[in-house]
Amino acid sequence: QVQLVESGGGLVQPGGSLRLSCAASGSIGSILAMAWYRQAPGKQRELVATMTNGDYTNYADSVKGRFTISRDNAKNTMYLQMNSLKPEDTAVYYCKVTTTDWYQYWGQGTQVTVSS
């Protein structure tokens, strides 16, 4: 059974940094793409960053230049480095993996709160 487990969320002051991790376990198969999403209270879930199997990356305009998606294949882990955090970045962050068979796996979410 495939599981994605996020960690690294927490409370941080504006301008601070956090690194989120998403560790995969189980037989996930061949990965087509990985992504981070977030959902703030009262808002729809939005795409934050994506990385394809060819390491092409794409970011939401609101996080460009501040967030970086990466992965460590040896550890079956993907990351989201978040710098220069703003209060509007406050949300539950989710990781998602899409396989070449078009299965989608989601993590359980990790809370990020940016507040002074």
Disulfide bonds with the S-S distance in Angstrom:
Cys22-Cys95 2.06
